[in-house]
Amino acid sequence: DQQVKQNSPSLSVQEGRISILNCDYTNSMFDYFLWYKKYPAEGPTFLISISSIKDKNEDGRFTVFLNKSAKHLSLHIVPSQPGDSAVYFCAAVRTGANSKLTFGKGITLSVRP
Amino acid sequence: DTGVSQDPRHKITKRGQNVTFRCDPISEHNRLYWYRQTLGQGPEFLTYFQNEAQLEKSRLLSDRFSAERPKGSFSTLEIQRTEQGDSAMYLCASSLGEKLFFGSGTQLSVL
């Protein structure tokens, strides 16, 4: 049972354009969401997060949007840079429990120079 | 370097052998997690410690797997009688709250 879904396995964008990575979840108990970035042969690195009490969180080129009614979140990267090419994982957690993150399968982003 | 450290980075073993991985978390973090990742999948939760207490184990963690965190500091993950299906990247993470900090992982290959 995939509680966090990243249905698009890959995305290719031109340098300087916007990258939009989507994520859906099924468990309504999730109340905190995170995006991680992963390069090959390395562990995931935290990128940005959002609490369910917000609908937007911004950090530099990265913005995460949350639509609770649709159980959907998205990560926007603008402008995209070649160094952003990596696998991006969406993760969700129910706070106050053991903070066990549930991850999606990831999206491979390729930014073309 | 004050990040999460994992050792070894790579391990190649023959089927049936035992392997042990080590994780040194960020020193002030009381929570420690083990995850497993295979190609095309996201990290899958294996087990979780708060200080030295192992509070949750996934059903993915068969009887051949055991994890310890003596004294609430470093942790070890042992796999006995390895099988080819155990080949994966084993990730350790630590935290104080919801944001997990991951190590670089141990890539296990079982031949």
Interface residues (C-beta under 8 A of the other chain):
Chain A: V4 Q6 P9 Y32 L34 Y36 A41 E42 G43 P44 T45 F46 S49 F89 A91 V93 T95 N98 S99 K100 L101 T102 F103 G104 K105 G106
Chain B: V4 Q6 R31 Y33 G40 Q41 G42 P43 E44 F45 Y48 Q50 L55 E56 L91 A93 S95 G97 E98 K99 L100 F101 F102 G103 S104 G105 Q107
